[in-house]
Amino acid sequence: MKLTRLLGVLMLAAAMPMYASVYYVTVAGLGGEPDYEQRFRSTATDLDKVFKASTGAHVYTLIGPLATKTKLTETLATIAREAKPEDDLIVTLIGHGSYDGVEYKLNLVGPDISATELAALCDRVQARRQLIVNTTSASGGSVTALDRPGRGVITATKNGTEKNATVFARYWAEALQDPTSDVDKSDAISAMEALTYADKKTAAFYESQKRLATEHAMYEDTGHGEPVKVGAGEGRQGTLLAGLTVVRIGAAQAAMTDPTKRELMLKKEDLEQKIDGLKYQKAAMEPGEYRKQLTAALLELAKVQGELEK
């Protein structure tokens, strides 16, 4: 009986199509001082643990002597050879950044890497959905170079002139470990949920310290617009970030390890993304058509959810 059941599970797994993977690249740049070195390394290590707990993930974490332009270039070249269009790419930059009024650069061991160079490396990766989370000082100066359709960009600062060391990275990592950041209780933390959490925590930090905030998080995910602060997006701004899962938690994470539930879990996430997209398009749609499509998607989502809970 056990053998028959095992064979059934193996046959089911073999018959199921291959699903998207997530490629995570985290870089902890040059600290310059022991305190910053420890802080950057600790944050990158926390993210490494979180990402490695994800099913179907490919995790690359560059810390210390590995945090070089050469190693980052090699890593993204490897991903460019392996990643498929249906995969996701999530790059997180931690450390100090600089901006000279024209070009943003991430401070690394040895030669720094510019936003233009990083964008060119990511452009070679076939993954249609990409996210670059730049948590460094002066990170706002990187948006123009990194921005493109299908790629969301999150920065800790509103422009390149906010040059003080940031605390945003700490709260971004915390958001991916705190279940309360999963506002819609989907057991999946989206880029927008993590950004909203980290933005609030960052603001609270400066208030508690009675200090003037020297960083203001921004995002851009349309590929042809200006970055906006959290809660200020209009039209389709925010659609990509809302639909892009950074990490799964709880039941969703467990479901991805179960061959009988993985397909349902991915279908559920696709439907949730479709619903989010419809909500952003509501103003441009005929009311009757909007209600029709939304109702159909909600009914299908309820059906899939019921199957998952069996």
Helices and strands as residue ranges (DSSP letters): H 2-15, E 22-28, H 34-52, E 57-62, G 64-66, H 69-82, E 88-94, E 97-99, E 104-106, E 113-114, H 115-123, E 129-134, G 139-142, H 143-146, E 151-155, H 168-175, G 179-181, E 188-190, H 191-208, E 218-220, E 228-229, H 239-243, E 245-248, H 250-255, H 259-281, G 282-284, H 287-309
